[in-house]
Amino acid sequence: MGMDNGSWSRLVSPAELEEAKRADRKLLSLRVTLFPDCAQRLARFRLIDAKLNAYERVLARMPDLVDPEGTHESIESVTWLIAFAGEAEHLQRWVELMLEVDQVTVAEINT
């Protein structure tokens, strides 16, 4: 599932993107895949989401993680759009160290 500017533009306003640029932040797409045998996928993705929100400016995520029905247990990966002030490699390494994380892909989005 490739994330390009078009996909994110439905979730993030041009004003939010401009604000990130003015704050000297890079727009990064962060895609996290969990190990196939991870039992509590939704809980694990929510924990990763909470950690990201605590330290970074999360603009959007796909899919959303607020599903109360529990139908998201089959999610294999989640992609976040983050306005990040540091280096992409640091973000990638930090997320790779989290429990149950199998694969992390970070890409800069040029707007």
ABEGO torsion letter per residue (X at the ends): XBBBAAAAAAABBAAAAAAAAAAGBBBBBBBBBBBAABABAAAAAAAAAAAAAAABBBABBOBBAABAAGAAAABABBBBBBBBABBAAAAAAAAAABBGBABBBBBBBBX
